[in-house]
Amino acid sequence: MGDTIIAVATAWAPAAIGIVRLSGPEALSIALQFWKGKKPRPRYAHYGEIYDEEGRLLDQVVLTYFPAPHSYTGEDIVEISCHGSLYILRRLVELCIQRGARLARPGEFTLRAYLNRKLSLDQAEAIADLIQAQSAAAHRLALSQLTGTYYEKVRRFRAQLVELLALLELELDFSEEDVEFASRDQLKQLLLELQREIGALLSSYRIGQAVRQGIPIAIVGRPNAGKSTLLNALLDEERAIVSEIPGTTRDTIEERLFLGGYDLRLIDTAGLRENPADAVEAEGIRRAQEKVRQAFLILYVFDAAKESLQEAQAHAPELLGMEQLPPILWVANKIDLCPTFSVSDPDVIPISARTKEGIENLATAITQKLEALGAGSDTLLAHARHYESFVRTQAAVESALKLLEAGGGTELLAEELRTAQAAIGEIIGEITPDEILGHIFSHFCIGK
């Protein structure tokens, strides 16, 4: 990390303001070679001018200097705020490279922050998630990993394991004196609590990934139940083709909808029926059933003028091709044709997709259902890397509990706790192979 890196920290597009960022031991000396203005004071914004290599004015800028170690990367940082002309940004980068800087790789600023212990590895991942968050829920999840409940929970897990392991290591040091520094009953209770909390995190992985990447919601039902009309009503635009001909939708249509702070992936599917008209419709039904298995929530649409709720619920498992149904909201469509329809079940929403009656109630029900399924939690597991590490942590904790039950020796117990501590350490970056670091930071934008 002895070299100085540079990158444009704002989007590569014309804008009112653009920011060029330097980090490294020569950041300030490089910037001062083409800067005309007061000598920068640490953490003060200074107005001045930038001149090119031939002494021509390039731009009027604001320069801010952050000396090490009190900066984002832990190194000297200079940020130059200029007019957001692509020409100016490009020339600024060229001037810095001519004077000894090199172009930063994707995520290299944050990688340096991690290597300089300004951030843990999970916090670095959270910054990438925060930048990419497209919904309030994804934003909340990223903040929780950065500084919130998830952040505190992971560190508490590791602190507990470190404490327990220290006591067992002490016993090993005094093994000839047959002393017990760690009460086995207390150790068992702590491990059981750890097992329970890690188990809850592991079970939240599916919803955590869905919140981060977009929650898949499948719209399913029989042909002509009004699925495509419902998709159009929710999107408030004519996205799907609607007709009276059964089987109009032959393939899945996926659209994004931001609703109640969530990023939803609405999937309109082919109509489900027992006897498809041809091979193309049969393939559409197969794909619909596949989407149902991937969906986090199902909107099962039925024609309330032709089919009762009880009939829809009775036929759904066969039509969906699964005995155990995922979470479902039953959407009783076409109530404009049967105004006497009524139901008290909160999972049954009467609507008319054609007139849009009840659509707001359905939108509210979707949000409430997602909240009930845990989407609003502050502590969700959302990264495959974290999930895999917690699986290994849980396995080691369970092995330790079995050893306690069997009266296993201190050395075997300590080894299981070392394994658990190492797995947690991988999450926060205490123990991380170089190839994992390369994979994580390659997904960052250049300039961050």
Secondary structure as UniProt FT lines:
FT   STRAND          5..8
FT   STRAND          15..23
FT   TURN            25..26
FT   HELIX           27..32
FT   STRAND          35..36
FT   STRAND          45..51
FT   TURN            53..54
FT   STRAND          57..66
FT   TURN            68..69
FT   STRAND          77..84
FT   HELIX           86..98
FT   TURN            99..100
FT   STRAND          102..103
FT   TURN            106..107
FT   HELIX           108..115
FT   TURN            116..117
FT   HELIX           121..132
FT   HELIX           136..146
FT   HELIX           149..173
FT   HELIX           175..177
FT   HELIX           184..203
FT   HELIX           205..213
FT   STRAND          215..221
FT   TURN            223..224
FT   HELIX           227..235
FT   TURN            246..247
FT   STRAND          253..259
FT   TURN            260..261
FT   STRAND          262..268
FT   HELIX           279..294
FT   STRAND          297..303
FT   TURN            304..306
FT   HELIX           309..320
FT   STRAND          328..333
FT   HELIX           335..337
FT   TURN            339..340
FT   TURN            346..347
FT   STRAND          348..350
FT   TURN            353..356
FT   HELIX           359..372
FT   TURN            373..376
FT   HELIX           384..405
FT   TURN            406..407
FT   HELIX           410..428
FT   HELIX           434..441
FT   TURN            442..443
FT   TURN            446..447
//
